[in-house]
Amino acid sequence: MKKYILDLTVTENIRLHANYVLIKLTQSDPLPEMLPGQFAEIRIDGSNTTFLRRPISINYVDRRTNEVWFLVQLVGDGTRKLATVKQGDTVNVVLPLGNGFSMPETPEKKVLLIGGGVGTAPMLYLGEALLKMGCKPTFLLGARSKNDLLQLDEFAAFGDVYTTTEDGSMGEKGYVTQHSVLANNKFDMIYTCGPKPMMMAVAKYAKSNDIECEVSLENTMACGVGACLCCVEKTDEGHVCVCKEGPVFNIKKLLWQI
């Protein structure tokens, strides 16, 4: 897909949590095509300690309002500076980057979308795409506590939502792979994004139950176009750049010990 360098205008910056903001961006022309699972490299202006763009998953594309959404976790100087943008500010982005999730062969497939922490971000846009093709998804979202579960109303618009929290403050207590929805249903496909240990646990479950599974890796992606080699991952075809060949991979291609 063609990549664009765009100066987008902030329409909203919503503080969802002490450590998360939702930034919505637009432009006068229609936004380019973007696929669920792709990401953008966002330039951080005004930071003396941030020299590289930050890779952020595409959270949602609202064609009605011509907006692209980014769910940003505040983890360092770069994302904390990005979180200070205001309505009307300009944000320079490179998008769409990487390859997105594959769609089920038929809408009859039963699919489960598992997100953990900020890894829930790409699941929202994917959920809408699945619903549009007639495949109603099931979401399983995990977090440390109920305060860390984000955009639940938005997810509920596209499918059934189940949650886990480590402290038991919402949904079932424990980890996503322990949720009863897995024991009570037979899924044909699982998509997941989140901390690597969570994704590896999900991949192990999928493999042991003969379920197709795609994971969205969150390796450090400094350039976004496969030039800097920061995000290399071992696969059955050798070392590849996650930003260019991924970030979405079928678990059969990864050399994970699961």
C-alpha positions in Angstrom: 0.0 0.0 0.0 1.1 3.5 -0.7 2.5 5.4 2.3 1.8 9.0 3.1 3.6 11.7 5.1 0.8 13.9 6.4 0.3 17.0 8.6 -2.9 16.1 10.4 -5.0 18.4 12.6 -6.0 17.4 16.2 -9.8 17.4 16.6 -9.8 15.9 20.1 -7.4 14.8 22.8 -9.3 12.8 25.4 -7.7 11.7 28.7 -9.1 8.2 29.2 -6.9 7.4 32.2 -3.8 8.8 34.0 -1.6 6.9 31.6 -3.7 6.9 28.4 -5.0 9.5 25.9 -7.0 9.1 22.8 -5.9 11.5 20.0 -8.2 12.0 17.0 -6.7 13.5 13.8 -8.1 14.7 10.5 -7.3 16.7 7.3 -9.4 18.5 4.7 -8.9 15.7 2.1 -10.2 12.2 2.7 -7.8 10.1 4.7 -6.0 7.3 2.8 -7.0 3.7 3.0 -5.8 2.0 6.2 -6.2 -1.6 7.3 -6.8 -3.0 10.8 -3.4 -3.9 12.3 -1.4 -1.3 10.5 0.3 1.5 12.3 1.7 5.0 12.0 5.1 6.6 12.9 4.3 9.9 14.6 6.8 12.7 14.9 7.2 14.2 18.3 7.6 18.0 18.1 9.0 20.1 20.9 10.8 17.4 22.9 14.6 17.9 23.5 15.0 14.2 24.3 12.9 12.6 21.5 14.6 12.3 18.1 12.8 9.4 16.5 9.2 9.0 15.6 7.0 6.8 17.8 5.1 3.8 16.3 1.5 3.9 17.3 -1.2 1.4 16.3 -4.2 2.6 14.3 -7.0 2.4 16.8 -9.9 3.3 14.6 -10.7 5.1 11.3 -14.0 7.0 11.4 -14.9 7.6 7.7 -18.0 9.6 8.7 -15.9 12.3 10.4 -12.7 11.6 8.4 -10.7 11.0 11.6 -8.0 8.5 12.5 -7.7 7.6 16.2 -4.6 6.8 18.1 -4.7 5.3 21.7 -1.4 6.5 23.3 0.1 5.0 26.4 2.3 7.5 28.3 5.5 5.6 28.9 8.3 8.0 28.2 9.3 11.6 27.2 8.0 11.1 23.6 4.5 9.8 24.4 4.1 12.2 27.3 4.9 15.1 25.0 2.5 13.8 22.3 -0.2 13.6 25.0 -0.1 17.3 25.4 -1.3 18.2 21.9 -4.5 20.3 21.8 -7.4 20.8 19.4 -6.1 22.6 16.3 -2.5 21.5 16.7 -0.7 19.8 13.8 0.8 16.3 14.1 3.0 14.9 11.4 2.5 11.2 10.7 3.7 8.5 8.3 1.0 6.0 7.5 -0.2 3.4 6.8 2.8 1.2 7.7 3.1 -2.6 8.0 0.7 -5.3 7.1 -2.7 -5.8 8.8 -4.7 -8.7 10.0 -6.1 -11.2 7.5 -9.9 -11.5 7.2 -11.7 -14.9 7.7 -12.5 -16.8 4.6 -16.2 -16.7 5.3 -18.4 -14.7 7.7 -19.5 -17.9 9.4 -16.1 -18.3 11.1 -16.2 -17.7 14.9 -13.5 -15.2 15.8 -12.0 -14.1 19.1 -10.1 -10.8 19.5 -7.8 -10.7 22.6 -6.2 -7.5 23.7 -4.1 -6.7 26.7 -3.3 -3.2 28.0 -2.6 -0.8 25.1 -2.7 -3.9 22.9 -6.4 -3.5 22.8 -6.0 -0.5 20.4 -5.9 -2.3 17.0 -8.7 -4.7 18.1 -11.3 -1.9 17.8 -10.8 -1.2 14.1 -10.5 -4.9 13.4 -13.7 -5.6 15.2 -15.6 -3.1 13.0 -14.1 -4.6 9.8 -15.2 -8.1 10.8 -18.7 -6.9 11.6 -18.9 -5.2 8.3 -18.2 -8.5 6.5 -20.9 -10.2 8.6 -18.6 -11.8 11.1 -19.6 -10.7 14.6 -16.5 -10.9 16.8 -16.1 -11.7 20.4 -13.7 -9.5 22.4 -11.7 -10.6 25.4 -9.9 -7.6 27.0 -7.4 -8.0 29.8 -5.9 -5.4 32.2 -4.5 -5.0 35.7 -7.7 -3.4 37.0 -11.0 -2.0 35.8 -9.5 1.5 35.5 -7.1 0.1 32.8 -9.9 -1.3 30.6 -10.5 1.3 27.9 -13.1 2.0 25.2 -15.5 -0.7 26.4 -18.6 1.1 24.9 -16.9 1.3 21.6 -16.0 -2.4 21.6 -19.5 -3.3 22.6 -20.9 -1.6 19.4 -19.1 -4.3 17.3 -19.4 -7.5 19.3 -19.7 -9.3 22.7 -17.2 -8.0 25.2 -15.6 -10.1 28.0 -13.0 -8.8 30.4 -10.4 -10.0 32.9 -8.5 -8.1 35.5 -5.6 -9.2 37.6 -7.1 -7.8 40.8 -10.7 -9.0 40.0 -12.1 -5.5 40.0 -14.0 -6.2 36.7 -14.8 -9.3 34.8 -13.1 -12.5 35.7 -10.0 -12.4 37.9 -6.8 -13.6 36.3 -5.4 -13.7 32.9 -7.1 -13.8 29.5 -6.1 -17.4 28.8 -8.0 -18.4 32.0 -11.3 -16.8 31.0 -14.3 -19.1 30.8 -15.2 -17.8 27.3 -12.4 -20.0 26.0 -13.8 -23.1 27.8 -17.4 -22.4 26.7 -16.8 -21.7 23.0 -15.0 -23.2 20.0 -13.3 -20.5 18.0 -12.0 -20.8 14.5 -9.7 -17.8 14.6 -7.9 -15.8 17.3 -6.3 -12.4 16.8 -4.3 -10.9 19.7 -2.1 -7.9 20.6 -0.6 -7.0 23.9 2.4 -7.8 26.1 4.6 -10.6 24.6 4.1 -13.0 27.5 0.3 -12.7 27.1 0.5 -13.2 23.3 2.7 -16.2 23.8 0.2 -17.7 26.2 -2.6 -17.1 23.7 -0.5 -18.5 20.9 0.2 -21.6 23.0 -3.5 -22.1 23.7 -4.4 -21.6 20.0 -1.7 -24.1 18.9 -2.7 -26.7 21.4 -6.4 -26.4 20.4 -5.6 -26.3 16.6 -7.0 -22.7 16.2 -5.6 -20.3 13.6 -4.0 -17.4 15.4 -2.5 -14.1 14.4 -0.4 -11.9 16.7 0.5 -8.2 16.3 4.0 -7.8 17.6 5.2 -4.7 19.4 8.9 -4.9 18.8 10.8 -1.6 18.9 10.1 0.0 15.5 12.3 3.1 15.1 12.0 3.8 11.3 8.8 1.9 10.3 10.1 1.0 6.8 12.7 -1.8 7.5 15.8 0.3 7.3 17.1 0.5 10.9 16.8 -3.3 11.8 15.7 -2.5 15.4 12.6 -4.7 15.2 14.0 -7.9 13.7 12.1 -11.1 14.6 13.1 -14.8 13.9 10.7 -16.6 11.6 10.6 -19.8 9.6 11.9 -17.7 6.7 14.8 -16.2 8.6 15.1 -12.8 10.3 12.5 -10.2 9.2 11.7 -6.7 10.1 8.4 -6.5 12.1 7.6 -3.0 10.8 7.8 -4.1 7.2 6.8 -7.8 7.2 4.5 -7.5 10.2 3.5 -6.3 12.7 0.9 -9.0 12.2 2.1 -12.6 11.9 0.5 -16.0 11.9 2.0 -17.9 14.9 3.0 -20.7 12.5 5.7 -18.4 11.1 7.2 -17.4 14.4 9.9 -19.5 16.1 8.3 -19.1 19.6 8.9 -21.9 22.0 5.3 -22.6 22.8 
